[in-house]
Amino acid sequence: QVQLVQSGAEVRKPGASVKISCRASGYTFTSYYIHWVRQAPGQGLEWVGIINPGGGSPKYAQKLQGRVTVTRDTSTNVVYMELRSLMSEDTAVYYCAREAGEGASRFFDYWGQGALISVSS
Amino acid sequence: SSELTQEPAVSVALGQTVRITCRGDSLRDDYVSWYQEKPGRAPVLVLYGEDKRPSGIPDRFFGSSSGITASLTITGAQAEDEADYYCKCRDSRTRLYVFGTGTEVTVV
């Protein structure tokens, strides 16, 4: 069965960096894009970025451009998200999600369990 | 514009019908997908391709769209449908992804 298993919660101080992971199993890793989505406390879902595990350049939300990097390791079926120069506003639960569909119909059919990143001095 | 606007909150009596909408210019070019989120849990896909349901999603969930507005309708709402619902599609210009503002559905 398809599973996306994320690494655990992280606590960082403002200005620091954090790197979290999302391990995929149960399907061909390079056949589906992986997204990162975050949700700050009491707020809605916010799209962070996307990577094609099969190759190509990741893409990021404009507001996080320059601070976020998404990478993947095809030998271990893991996608990583690194966020730098952390601010308190980055405190959120971060989810990875698998994209399915094609053309004008793209949707996230499987989600990781989420990882809380807390930024506090 | 890349914004997708939803009603902040709606309530529905148990067993009745509720419709929530998602409005945005990008909906002219992309099908919306809908996600249900309950406290402390990851979002769950409930509708995609305008009106398709993943396996395991009850048939009381319906989707439709017209122009720049997409709708999710729950007919015969159940207590377990109480959740936040988000629409999502891609921005027409950037082809990057955007979520709607979210709708809190309360079943009374």
Interface residues (C-beta under 8 A of the other chain):
Chain A: H35 V37 G44 L45 E46 W47 I50 K59 A61 Q62 Y95 A97 G101 A104 S105 R106 F107 F108 D109 W111 G112 Q113 G114
Chain B: D29 D30 Y31 S33 Y35 E37 A42 P43 V44 L45 Y48 G49 E50 P54 D84 Y86 K88 R90 T94 L96 Y97 V98 F99 G100 T101 G102
